[in-house]
Amino acid sequence: MMADLTLKGTLNLMGTLTFTPSTGGKLKIGEAGLEALVEVMPGDPPQCTAAPPVILPPPPASPLQPQPTVWIVSSFNKTVKAGSKCIVALGMAMQGQSGAPLWPGMLLPSSGNPTVTVNHVPINVVNDMAVIFPSGGSAAFSASGQT
């Protein structure tokens, strides 16, 4: 049986914390119970699979990496974790091919979680977005990266 751990209300997490939901459970945020996003490696399953492609170099050349897959590779929060992975409270994302994505981007402030923060920065949750720099396209995260 899996039991999720849900943080609700107005909370500002500070210091070094590690949340450990029971086996198979996930860390969820807010009344809606959206999963908290976490840092992953580019070889892990992508957290977004529907970002607009980066078309560089421009036609008639073939794009270097037009894949719609995106991973959050670095959180600006390094002190609060879900299991062994840093919870994302703003951070950097990469779009492209699995294992070696090429195009950088940055997470936008959370639109799904206004109340649970790490050092006064809202924790990003599923459905939050990043902007991919070369294209200006948006990537919406449909998977948290939690295992």
C-alpha positions in Angstrom: 0.0 0.0 0.0 1.4 3.4 -0.9 0.9 6.5 1.2 1.6 9.9 -0.2 2.8 12.7 2.0 0.9 16.0 1.4 2.0 19.4 2.5 -1.0 21.9 2.8 -1.6 25.4 4.1 0.9 28.2 4.4 4.3 26.6 5.0 7.8 28.1 4.5 10.4 25.3 4.7 13.9 26.3 5.8 17.1 24.4 6.7 17.9 20.9 5.6 14.9 18.7 5.3 14.2 15.3 3.7 10.7 14.1 3.2 10.3 10.4 2.9 6.9 9.2 1.8 6.2 5.5 2.4 7.2 3.0 -0.3 5.6 3.9 -3.6 4.2 7.2 -2.2 5.0 10.7 -3.4 5.4 14.1 -2.0 2.3 16.2 -2.9 1.7 19.9 -2.4 -1.5 21.9 -1.6 -5.2 21.2 -1.5 -5.1 19.9 -5.1 -2.5 17.3 -4.1 -0.2 18.1 -7.1 3.1 16.2 -7.1 6.2 18.3 -6.3 8.7 18.5 -9.1 12.2 17.1 -8.4 15.6 17.2 -10.1 16.3 14.4 -12.4 19.1 13.2 -14.7 18.7 13.6 -18.5 18.7 9.8 -18.9 15.7 9.4 -16.6 12.1 9.5 -18.1 11.4 13.0 -19.3 9.2 15.3 -17.1 7.7 16.9 -20.3 7.1 15.2 -23.6 5.3 17.9 -25.5 7.4 21.0 -25.7 7.6 22.8 -29.0 10.7 21.8 -30.9 13.8 24.0 -31.1 14.4 24.6 -34.8 18.1 25.5 -34.8 19.8 25.9 -37.0 17.0 27.3 -39.2 15.9 25.7 -42.4 17.0 24.5 -44.9 19.4 22.9 -42.4 18.2 20.0 -40.3 17.5 20.9 -36.6 20.2 19.6 -34.2 17.8 18.3 -31.5 14.1 18.8 -32.3 12.9 16.4 -29.6 10.0 17.7 -27.4 11.4 16.1 -24.2 12.5 18.2 -21.2 14.1 17.4 -17.9 14.6 19.6 -14.8 18.3 19.2 -14.2 19.0 21.7 -11.4 16.8 23.2 -8.7 17.7 26.5 -7.1 16.8 24.7 -3.8 19.4 22.3 -2.6 18.3 21.8 1.0 14.8 20.3 0.9 14.4 16.9 -0.7 11.8 14.3 -1.5 13.8 11.1 -0.8 17.2 11.6 -2.3 16.1 14.2 -5.0 16.1 18.0 -4.5 12.6 19.5 -4.6 12.3 22.2 -7.4 11.8 25.8 -6.3 12.7 27.5 -9.6 15.6 26.0 -11.5 17.1 25.1 -14.9 15.7 22.6 -17.4 17.2 21.1 -20.6 15.3 20.1 -23.8 16.5 17.6 -26.4 17.5 14.0 -26.7 17.7 11.6 -23.8 21.0 11.5 -22.1 22.4 14.7 -23.6 19.8 17.4 -24.1 21.1 20.6 -25.7 18.7 23.5 -25.2 18.6 25.3 -21.8 15.5 26.7 -20.1 14.3 28.1 -16.8 11.4 27.2 -14.7 8.8 29.9 -14.1 7.4 30.6 -10.6 4.8 28.0 -9.7 1.2 28.6 -10.9 -0.2 25.6 -9.1 1.2 26.2 -5.6 1.1 29.6 -4.1 1.5 28.6 -0.4 4.1 26.0 0.2 7.6 27.5 -0.2 11.3 26.8 0.4 13.0 29.9 1.7 10.0 32.0 0.4 10.2 30.5 -3.1 7.1 28.4 -4.1 7.7 24.8 -4.7 7.1 23.9 -8.4 4.5 21.2 -9.0 3.1 19.1 -11.9 1.7 21.3 -14.7 4.1 24.2 -13.9 6.1 25.5 -16.8 9.6 26.4 -18.1 10.6 28.7 -20.9 13.2 27.1 -23.3 15.7 29.9 -24.1 16.6 29.4 -27.8 12.9 29.0 -29.0 11.0 31.0 -26.3 8.7 28.0 -26.2 7.0 26.8 -23.1 7.3 23.3 -21.6 4.6 22.1 -19.2 5.7 19.4 -16.8 3.3 16.4 -16.8 5.5 14.2 -14.6 7.2 15.0 -11.3 10.3 12.9 -11.6 9.6 11.3 -8.2 9.9 7.5 -8.3 
